[in-house]
């Protein structure tokens, strides 16, 4: 199996970040896959009915919330 990995970071307003999270949540709840487009490439990720959900919060000089789904 080939490894595919992509990562992007961009600065958004809080509302725009919430819109992105909402779109991802809507795709997860309606379909068994998520489509991502990065750099002109479209990738479909199949997501099973059950996933592991991890939430990490770091508070300090910089604050961070990290959400991870795995299966």
C-alpha positions, -999 to 999 in steps of 0.1 A, spaced: 0 0 0 13 34 -9 15 61 18 -3 93 10 1 122 34 -8 159 30 -7 187 55 -17 223 52 -17 253 75 -34 286 68 -46 315 88 -84 318 89 -110 337 108 -126 318 137 -158 317 117 -141 304 85 -124 277 106 -158 267 121 -172 265 85 -144 241 76 -150 220 106 -188 220 100 -183 209 63 -161 180 75 -186 170 102 -214 171 76 -195 149 52 -187 124 80 -223 122 91 -238 119 55 -213 97 37 -189 69 42 -161 89 27 -146 124 27 -132 141 -4 -103 164 0 -87 186 -27 -51 198 -23 -29 213 -49 -53 203 -77 -54 167 -66 -86 152 -53 -84 124 -28 -113 103 -14 -109 88 20 -132 60 30 -143 63 66 -159 33 85 -190 35 106 -168 36 138 -137 56 144 -114 65 173 -118 101 183 -90 120 201 -91 156 214 -60 173 227 -59 208 242 -26 226 249 -25 259 267 6 279 271 25 305 251 5 293 221 -28 276 225 -38 246 204 -68 222 199 -59 191 180 -87 167 167 -77 133 154 -99 105 138 -83 72 132 -94 37 123 
